[in-house]
Structure formats: structure tokens, C-alpha cells
């Protein structure tokens, strides 16, 4: 199956700093990637849809200036949490569809990135 | 916004027993998918059932879909300790490369 890689798997940072999370599709090209956020023992909440070569589409309530998304190539999308605060501590997961599964098919997920802001 | 609602929220069973999880959704769908998540890990796709299908099998998994009731169920037969995980149903819009919306999930514990 298609492989999506996320880095880093975990990061601890001080309040006020910015953290960048990378999401790569390793064996396929992804014009669209999806970023989710998950709090402990809760479901995944969609944050934004990342589109290669254009601006991301953010869900209602997600601050675009806080969570910067860049999808500069067909295999890489990055999420930057700017001026992170303790309430931004969460598990961030990216996902994408491979061309072979069709536009409504299954999503392939990265392993997630656990952010802890002190 | 969340589309699917699973129940139960948590389920604890003995190894060898069957586990049934249910999911309800609100809007029309193209398909419904089930995913599994081990603690602290990404999600893994288990099975997809299309809106014109009523039942689908994959190994020890059996999924049903009732579009009139906007509900689905996931049955895991002969459960194993390794099945311990959270299970989520997910639905998407009818067309286009759009994101999936996930339910709240069921945390399954299989006791050896």
C-alpha cells in the first residue's frame, strides 16, 4: 500500500516557539493532503486540506495564521505551529490518497506527530 | 464537524469472543470506511463499503451498512489480544478528493 511518512514523531518545545511537522508521500504523488488533530482519547478533527501549489483550505475555527500549511511539492506538505502554546499540545496526523484508490477511496495516514508545548 | 458516532465508546471482551461496534452518520455518503488506530499511532484502513452495498467481509471483519438508517456496524470475529485498538468509522462527501470525517471511535480491549 501507499506510504505516508511524518516527521518528527514527537517534539517538545517551549511556549512561544514555532514547530514544523513534515508529511511526505513516499511512493506516490499527492496533490492533496489532509491534516488532522487528535486530543487524547478523542477522535480526529480535520484542520485543513493542503493543496499542492495553492493555498490550504482551513476548517472553521482553525486559525490559518497559527497553523501554517505549505504544500510546495507533490510529495511534501508541512504544518508549522507558530508561537506554540500549551493548548496546542496534541497529536497531529497527516493523510493522503494515492491515485490508485480513487478520489473517494481510503486515506493513508502518517504515524502522527505528538507535540508537547511546555 | 464529526459525521459518525460510534457506540459503544469502550468495549472490553475476552479473547475468542466477537466484538461489534456500531456507527451512525448524518448526511448522504458515497462510501463508509472503518479504520483502526493503535495507541499513539496513525490510522490504518480496514475496510470500505460502498453506499450500494449492504455487507462486506474481509478476513475476520464483517461490515454492514444500512443507508436507510444511516448506520453501519463492524464485527470482529474470534478476537485476539492484538485486536486491542481504537476503531473509527469515517465518511466522505459524495465526490472529489475530499477529506474523511471521523466518528468518535470505539476503544476495544481484548483480554487474553
Boltz contact constraints between the chains, C-beta under 6 A:
constraints:
  - contact:
      token1: [A, 32]
      token2: [B, 97]
      max_distance: 6.0
  - contact:
      token1: [A, 34]
      token2: [B, 99]
      max_distance: 6.0
  - contact:
      token1: [A, 43]
      token2: [B, 102]
      max_distance: 6.0
  - contact:
      token1: [A, 43]
      token2: [B, 104]
      max_distance: 6.0
  - contact:
      token1: [A, 43]
      token2: [B, 105]
      max_distance: 6.0
  - contact:
      token1: [A, 44]
      token2: [B, 102]
      max_distance: 6.0
  - contact:
      token1: [A, 46]
      token2: [B, 99]
      max_distance: 6.0
  - contact:
      token1: [A, 49]
      token2: [B, 99]
      max_distance: 6.0
  - contact:
      token1: [A, 93]
      token2: [B, 42]
      max_distance: 6.0
  - contact:
      token1: [A, 103]
      token2: [B, 96]
      max_distance: 6.0
  - contact:
      token1: [A, 103]
      token2: [B, 97]
      max_distance: 6.0
  - contact:
      token1: [A, 104]
      token2: [B, 30]
      max_distance: 6.0
  - contact:
      token1: [A, 104]
      token2: [B, 92]
      max_distance: 6.0
  - contact:
      token1: [A, 106]
      token2: [B, 45]
      max_distance: 6.0
  - contact:
      token1: [A, 106]
      token2: [B, 48]
      max_distance: 6.0
  - contact:
      token1: [A, 107]
      token2: [B, 100]
      max_distance: 6.0
  - contact:
      token1: [A, 109]
      token2: [B, 42]
      max_distance: 6.0
  - contact:
      token1: [A, 109]
      token2: [B, 43]
      max_distance: 6.0
  - contact:
      token1: [A, 110]
      token2: [B, 42]
      max_distance: 6.0
  - contact:
      token1: [A, 111]
      token2: [B, 41]
      max_distance: 6.0
  - contact:
      token1: [A, 111]
      token2: [B, 42]
      max_distance: 6.0
  - contact:
      token1: [A, 112]
      token2: [B, 42]
      max_distance: 6.0
